[in-house]
Amino acid sequence: MLRALPAAEELSRFRWRVLAGMAFDVEIAVAAGVTEVREDRYRRLLPYERETVVIGGGVAVLAPVALYLGLAATGPEARRTWRTL
């Protein structure tokens, strides 16, 4: 079911929705053990690594994107990501 979901950026024009959607996707993929989704979201989140995931322009603050990159990282990029955090 998780693999069938469209990417967050396909559903929204607002960056905060995209980042929040991808952050939630990462958390679910980690819990479900879906590596393909983790790898995809890692690649898509990487350009935002120095930003923070917020909802509604500041209504809620989730965490830095770097945290979700660390959760999503698999293979060689996992070591690289955790070293830079």
C-alpha positions, 0 to 999 in steps of 0.5 A: 500500500505504501509503495502505491501512494503518489509522491507528496510533491505530486499532490501539492503546490506548497513546499511545506506540504511536500516536506511534511508529506515526505517526512511522514512517508519516511517514518512510515517506510522505516516502521514498515521496512520499505527500503524502496520508499526510503531510498526515494525519499532520501533522494528527494529530501537531500536538496532540503537538508538544511531546512526544517519541516514545518506544517502550515507555515509554522503551526507545527514544527516537526524536525530538521530535514536532516533527521529524516535523511538520517532515518531514510538513509540506507547503504553507504549514504547512511554512514555519510549522513549520520557522520554529518549530523 
